[in-house]
Amino acid sequence: MISNQILQNTIEGLKSITRIDLGVMDTDGKTLATTFSEPGDYESAVLSFVESPAESQVIQGYQFFKIYDEHQLEYILLANGGSEDVYMVGKIAAFQIQNLLVAYKERFDKDNFVKNLLLDNLLLVDIYNRAKKLHIDTEVRRVIFIVETSHERDTSALDSVRSLLGGKTKDFITAVDEKNIIVVKELTPSDGYPEMEKTAQEILDLLKSEGEEGVHIAYGTIVNDIKEVSKSYKEAKLALDVGKIFFDEKEIIAYSALGIGRLIYQLPIPLCKMFIREIFEGKSPDDFDEETLTTINKFFENSLNVSETSRQLYIHRNTLVYRLDKLQKSTGLDLRVFEDAITFKIALMVVKYMKYMETLEY
């Protein structure tokens, strides 16, 4: 179905050329779009015209035209005047709206196909048959971007992304739920991950410039066949979830950059709890004071370099060594030893994952 705004833009454009007022009604006589300066009561005339066998008719000084979606009567068009010139303009307007119906129906069919493709709802044979009917290439490089906004049913964000990528007719922009915008982007043979990062940044900058807040963008890996598009979508979805847990400071996250976070995300919670009990002997990193946590995080940021960490924390080297010794006594892990540092880092990530999963339960 064509939106009322599209109908309004169409007839306003025609009026600016022809200077003839036009109106589009549904089959119940309700006005969907109009250029008439004053509203009129056309309901009874429209209902009468709908019942008549005529395809066009002059009623009360207006030209009436029927517009079909295939064989189903969809709209009634009114043109102001009963002359031959007005008749011709009305026929042109009806023809234009008829073509819009065809174009939007094809767009709807493609959108429906892409949604089912992403959600893995199609048999392999159906994928190729429907792609052929819809004139969609099956053997080109593609990648999936998921754009999550902070508002549900954010049509303005969807329209913004479409305006950015809309000129590229082989890209598909759709939505499979209330918060996420999905971009199925076709790539050239030379496009790689730097180009994907650039595209994600362009989308982010556009939405931010329009006042959107809390935007997160994730993308999967490049696939070479249309049947693998759902794989890239699942990867992007996983990247979005994992990114919120372990990379919450990042607004753009790639599936290929998830590292060990991807493995931790797939661990069952009981196993995580058992691991934390073994490492911290019943304690939790939440029990550490702010000073200790700051020291640990800064030590990891500086690749276990004592001198650089103490410099950035504005403390004496011996003070840092004292803190690390104190931590070793309470946990049994010496962060200056690589193996212990890895164990501690993984434990911190596991705790972060467990806390995130707890918030989802409430």
MOGIZI-V714924 format. One line per field, one symbol per residue. psi: psi as a letter, one per 40 degrees, with the letter a starting at -180 (. if undefined). Layout:
psi = ???
This chain:
psi = hhiddddddddddddddefhiiihiieeehhdiiehdhiigedddddddddieidiihhfeihhihhigbehhdihhhhhieidddddddddddddddddddddddddddddddddddefeiiddddddddddefhhdgihiihhhhhieiifgddddddddddedegeeihhaheaedhhhhhhhiidehadddddddddddddddddeehifhhhiiaihieideedddddddddddddddddefeehdhhideedbedddddeiidddddddddddefeaiddeiiddddddddddddfffhdddddddefiiddddddddddddddeehheehddddddddddddddddddddddde.
